[in-house]
Amino acid sequence: MTTWPARSSLPQTVSPVYFVQSPPNTDVDKISTGSGLSPFGSPGNRQGQVSQYNHESVAESPSTLRSSWPLRNGYSSLQVHDHDHPLDEDDDDYDEIDGSDEKRGRKTRFYSCLLFTFVLAFTIFCLILWGVSKSFSPIVTLKGMVIESLNVQSGNDASGVLTDMLTLNSTVTMLYKNPATFFTVHVTSSPLQLSYSQLILASGQMVKFSQRRKTERTIETKVIGNQIPLYGGVPALYAQRAKPDRVVLPLNLTFTLRSRAYVLGRLVKTKFYTSIRCSITFHGDKLGKKIDFLKSCSDH
C-alpha cells in the first residue's frame, strides 16, 4: 500500500536524514548495505531508497536521533581530545623552556648582585684605607744648617759682564719620620734653594729614598752656589772683603717634599706634599757653625 501523502512530507522527513551523514552513522550504513545500493545510484533507485528509508526513519527517528546524537557528541569529543593531546605536549615544552629561562635569569641576577656587592664592599674598604692613611702625614723637622764657606770676588758672568761672583757651600740637616703603621712612603724633593730676596744664591737636590713604617732617618743635603753673579744685588756682602765677621745676611731656605704611599698596591695611593720655608739670618762670625732653624720654619 502506497501512501502518497507521505511523499509530500518527504522534504520534512528527509532533512534530518541528510543532517546526520558526515559522522559515521550505523543506521545509514545498514540501509546502504542492506539495499546493496550506493549513494550515487540511479535516480529511480535513489527515490525508492529515500521512500523506503523515509518510512523507517519516521518510525525510528526518535530513537535514531537519540542514539546518533551521543555518537556525534562522542565523536566530536574524541576528535577534540586527539587534537588537544599534542598541544598539551607543546605546552609542557613551553613550560620547560620558560622554567629554564627563569632559572637562568635568576642565576644571572644573583651573580650580578653578588658582583655588585663585592665591588661596592671593596670600594668602601679602599676608601676607608685611603681615609685612614691621610691621618699619617709624615713629620719633617729641620735641625739646622751649616755654612762652611762664603766667598765674594770679582768675575765675569757667562756673557762676559764684569760683576761680583759668589761662592757658597752649606749643608742642611733634617729629620724625616714616617708615623704610619701599615705602609711605606717613597720620598722625593724639589731642589733646596737658598736665596736672598729674589736672588737664588745656592741650591741642592736631596736624594730620593723610601721610609718604612714607624721609622725615621736623618737626611743631609748639600746646598751649593758656585760663581753666582750678584750684579750688585747683595750690598750686605760688600763688607765681606774688609771685615767678613761683620757680615749680616738674611736668607730664605725653601723646598717641597713629596711623599707617596702605596697603601694597597697601586689601587690605593696616598700623596703628601710638605712645603717648607725657613727664614734665617747668617752672621759672619757663625761661619762653619750650626744655624738653628728652631721657630724659624713653617710648613703647609
Wavefront OBJ file of the C-alpha trace (Angstrom):
o trace
v 0.000 0.000 0.000
v 1.471 3.248 -1.101
v 0.830 6.366 0.901
v 1.291 9.311 -1.431
v 0.717 11.948 1.205
v 3.924 10.727 2.758
v 5.709 11.809 -0.472
v 4.516 15.347 0.057
v 6.044 15.287 3.529
v 9.333 13.930 2.194
v 11.283 17.192 2.465
v 10.384 17.429 6.117
v 11.482 13.873 6.948
v 14.463 13.761 4.619
v 16.000 16.846 6.113
v 17.004 15.113 9.379
v 18.450 12.193 7.336
v 20.869 14.393 5.376
v 21.719 16.318 8.535
v 23.180 13.147 10.090
v 25.549 11.954 7.364
v 29.013 13.411 7.994
v 29.934 11.289 11.056
v 29.792 7.513 10.873
v 26.119 6.573 11.304
v 25.155 2.970 11.842
v 21.638 3.465 10.528
v 22.798 4.845 7.212
v 25.385 2.073 6.861
v 22.695 -0.554 7.460
v 20.391 0.887 4.852
v 23.154 1.228 2.259
v 24.473 -2.263 2.884
v 21.016 -3.932 3.055
v 19.783 -2.478 -0.186
v 23.061 -3.004 -1.997
v 22.922 0.496 -3.395
v 25.470 3.202 -3.273
v 24.618 6.849 -2.575
v 25.449 7.569 -6.199
v 22.915 5.125 -7.726
v 20.307 5.848 -10.368
v 17.668 8.498 -9.684
v 14.839 5.968 -9.671
v 16.539 3.684 -7.222
v 17.577 6.667 -5.118
v 13.952 7.773 -4.966
v 12.775 4.346 -3.920
v 15.509 4.138 -1.349
v 14.583 7.509 0.013
v 10.918 6.478 0.186
v 11.764 3.239 1.934
v 14.196 4.871 4.264
v 11.714 7.597 4.956
v 9.177 5.180 6.483
v 11.813 3.500 8.558
v 13.296 6.762 9.661
v 9.875 8.137 10.571
v 9.228 5.155 12.749
v 12.671 5.090 14.221
v 13.591 8.754 14.096
v 13.229 9.455 17.823
v 15.414 6.534 18.855
v 17.782 7.064 15.960
v 18.275 10.700 16.793
v 18.712 9.866 20.424
v 21.261 7.154 19.614
v 23.076 9.134 16.944
v 23.337 12.356 18.950
v 25.533 10.863 21.673
v 27.633 9.249 18.961
v 28.134 12.543 17.289
v 28.997 14.166 20.564
v 31.315 11.350 21.439
v 32.980 11.556 18.077
v 33.400 15.278 18.371
v 34.811 14.973 21.846
v 37.170 12.262 20.654
v 38.347 14.439 17.822
v 38.961 17.358 20.148
v 40.735 15.109 22.580
v 43.004 13.765 19.830
v 43.808 17.270 18.638
v 44.388 18.608 22.123
v 46.894 15.936 23.083
v 49.912 17.300 21.062
v 49.021 20.825 22.191
v 49.389 19.689 25.788
v 52.857 18.327 24.963
v 53.787 21.614 23.315
v 52.553 23.474 26.388
v 54.747 21.238 28.546
v 57.735 22.030 26.315
v 56.959 25.737 26.554
v 56.698 25.444 30.325
v 60.079 23.690 30.460
v 61.667 26.381 28.266
v 60.120 29.150 30.338
v 61.263 27.422 33.510
v 64.845 27.092 32.270
v 64.871 30.733 31.131
v 63.556 31.809 34.515
v 66.256 29.816 36.318
v 68.932 31.256 34.036
v 67.634 34.775 34.649
v 67.547 34.144 38.397
v 71.170 32.931 38.362
v 72.221 35.921 36.285
v 70.575 38.341 38.704
v 72.132 36.522 41.648
v 75.683 36.667 40.272
v 75.182 40.268 39.159
v 74.067 41.248 42.656
v 76.984 39.291 44.135
v 79.492 41.043 41.858
v 77.974 44.446 42.589
v 78.094 43.766 46.333
v 81.740 42.697 46.112
v 82.739 45.771 44.102
v 80.847 48.048 46.463
v 82.382 46.451 49.577
v 85.878 46.590 48.053
v 85.407 50.244 47.089
v 84.253 51.127 50.588
v 87.221 49.233 52.029
v 89.638 51.130 49.771
v 88.055 54.456 50.720
v 88.417 53.589 54.384
v 92.090 52.723 53.896
v 92.658 55.925 51.952
v 90.943 57.998 54.630
v 92.904 56.344 57.422
v 96.204 56.776 55.579
v 95.591 60.520 55.288
v 95.928 60.820 59.047
v 99.529 59.542 58.928
v 101.149 62.580 57.420
v 104.984 62.471 57.502
v 106.744 64.609 60.076
v 109.625 66.722 58.790
v 111.870 68.601 61.197
v 114.729 70.841 60.060
v 117.526 70.502 62.565
v 119.833 73.140 61.194
v 122.212 74.364 58.533
v 125.936 74.927 58.434
v 127.547 77.385 56.019
v 131.076 76.090 55.558
v 132.349 78.776 53.194
v 131.268 82.106 51.742
v 133.439 83.987 49.246
v 132.788 87.069 47.096
v 135.172 88.082 44.322
v 135.139 89.932 41.078
v 134.492 87.972 37.905
v 132.603 87.767 34.655
v 129.269 86.105 34.043
v 128.520 83.821 31.089
v 128.030 86.769 28.753
v 131.288 88.417 29.867
v 129.750 91.158 32.049
v 132.013 92.205 34.927
v 130.342 91.746 38.333
v 130.814 90.267 41.803
v 130.709 86.475 41.910
v 129.555 84.464 44.958
v 130.683 81.005 46.002
v 128.839 79.368 48.900
v 128.955 75.866 50.405
v 126.440 74.734 53.022
v 124.769 71.627 54.435
v 121.117 71.335 55.505
v 120.144 68.676 58.025
v 116.590 67.458 58.545
v 114.767 64.618 60.319
v 112.128 62.676 58.403
v 109.685 60.418 60.268
v 107.011 58.084 58.904
v 104.348 57.581 61.616
v 102.228 55.192 59.535
v 101.604 51.739 60.951
v 100.848 49.826 57.753
v 102.555 51.407 54.725
v 105.915 52.622 53.435
v 106.401 56.051 51.882
v 108.597 56.977 48.912
v 110.068 60.450 49.267
v 111.345 62.896 46.680
v 112.007 66.614 46.896
v 112.179 69.721 44.835
v 115.570 71.494 44.837
v 116.502 73.157 48.113
v 117.021 76.825 47.312
v 118.878 79.335 49.448
v 118.004 82.852 48.379
v 118.475 86.481 49.287
v 115.233 88.281 48.494
v 114.525 87.193 44.895
v 118.101 86.198 44.077
v 118.950 82.496 44.392
v 122.428 82.123 45.899
v 122.679 78.323 46.228
v 120.672 75.168 45.567
v 120.895 71.433 46.176
v 118.983 68.249 45.370
v 118.003 65.788 48.054
v 118.480 62.102 47.256
v 115.165 60.240 46.990
v 114.542 57.419 49.448
v 111.910 55.091 50.902
v 110.923 55.190 54.539
v 109.407 52.148 56.187
v 106.513 52.345 58.613
v 107.125 53.786 62.075
v 110.750 54.646 61.317
v 112.743 57.837 60.901
v 116.024 58.992 59.405
v 118.320 61.980 59.340
v 118.952 63.493 55.923
v 121.821 65.756 54.964
v 121.723 67.697 51.720
v 124.445 69.837 50.205
v 123.309 73.300 49.107
v 125.974 74.887 46.930
v 126.353 78.054 44.908
v 129.307 78.285 42.529
v 130.245 81.560 40.843
v 126.809 83.126 41.171
v 126.742 86.643 39.604
v 125.380 89.236 42.056
v 125.063 92.324 39.796
v 125.176 94.477 42.907
v 122.045 92.878 44.298
v 123.505 91.949 47.713
v 125.013 95.111 49.250
v 125.447 93.359 52.611
v 128.224 91.260 51.110
v 130.395 94.242 50.131
v 131.704 94.447 53.697
v 132.795 90.839 53.484
v 136.003 91.791 51.733
v 137.154 94.075 54.542
v 135.584 92.517 57.627
v 133.986 89.118 56.949
v 132.946 88.590 60.582
v 130.666 91.637 60.434
v 128.516 90.357 57.571
v 124.789 90.074 58.359
v 122.889 88.300 55.614
v 119.169 87.412 55.763
v 118.467 84.202 53.848
v 115.458 82.060 52.950
v 115.512 78.317 52.501
v 112.571 76.868 50.519
v 111.738 73.414 49.166
v 108.849 70.924 48.866
v 108.845 67.297 49.947
v 106.676 64.843 48.058
v 105.792 61.619 49.893
v 103.905 58.886 48.075
v 102.432 55.825 49.817
v 101.089 52.649 48.171
v 98.535 51.623 50.773
v 97.009 48.715 48.818
v 99.406 48.154 45.963
v 98.755 50.657 43.210
v 94.999 50.532 43.751
v 95.092 52.830 46.770
v 97.739 55.561 46.657
v 98.184 58.432 49.062
v 100.301 61.520 48.405
v 101.607 64.022 50.920
v 103.063 67.400 49.991
v 105.077 69.343 52.551
v 106.199 72.813 51.533
v 108.827 74.243 53.869
v 110.079 77.778 54.150
v 112.716 78.804 56.674
v 113.922 82.340 57.332
v 117.355 82.663 58.920
v 119.984 85.315 59.424
v 123.567 84.481 58.739
v 126.239 86.259 60.786
v 129.826 86.318 59.570
v 131.178 85.152 62.914
v 128.991 81.968 62.647
v 130.826 80.657 59.615
v 131.285 76.889 59.949
v 128.874 76.729 62.866
v 125.383 75.298 63.031
v 122.499 77.665 62.406
v 119.415 76.551 64.290
v 116.075 76.522 62.496
v 114.072 76.475 65.699
v 110.910 78.619 65.344
v 112.121 79.935 62.007
v 110.447 77.410 59.676
v 106.867 76.969 58.548
v 105.294 74.209 56.509
v 101.997 73.892 54.680
l 1 2 3 4 5 6 7 8 9 10 11 12 13 14 15 16 17 18 19 20 21 22 23 24 25 26 27 28 29 30 31 32 33 34 35 36 37 38 39 40 41 42 43 44 45 46 47 48 49 50 51 52 53 54 55 56 57 58 59 60 61 62 63 64 65 66 67 68 69 70 71 72 73 74 75 76 77 78 79 80 81 82 83 84 85 86 87 88 89 90 91 92 93 94 95 96 97 98 99 100 101 102 103 104 105 106 107 108 109 110 111 112 113 114 115 116 117 118 119 120 121 122 123 124 125 126 127 128 129 130 131 132 133 134 135 136 137 138 139 140 141 142 143 144 145 146 147 148 149 150 151 152 153 154 155 156 157 158 159 160 161 162 163 164 165 166 167 168 169 170 171 172 173 174 175 176 177 178 179 180 181 182 183 184 185 186 187 188 189 190 191 192 193 194 195 196 197 198 199 200 201 202 203 204 205 206 207 208 209 210 211 212 213 214 215 216 217 218 219 220 221 222 223 224 225 226 227 228 229 230 231 232 233 234 235 236 237 238 239 240 241 242 243 244 245 246 247 248 249 250 251 252 253 254 255 256 257 258 259 260 261 262 263 264 265 266 267 268 269 270 271 272 273 274 275 276 277 278 279 280 281 282 283 284 285 286 287 288 289 290 291 292 293 294 295 296 297 298 299 300
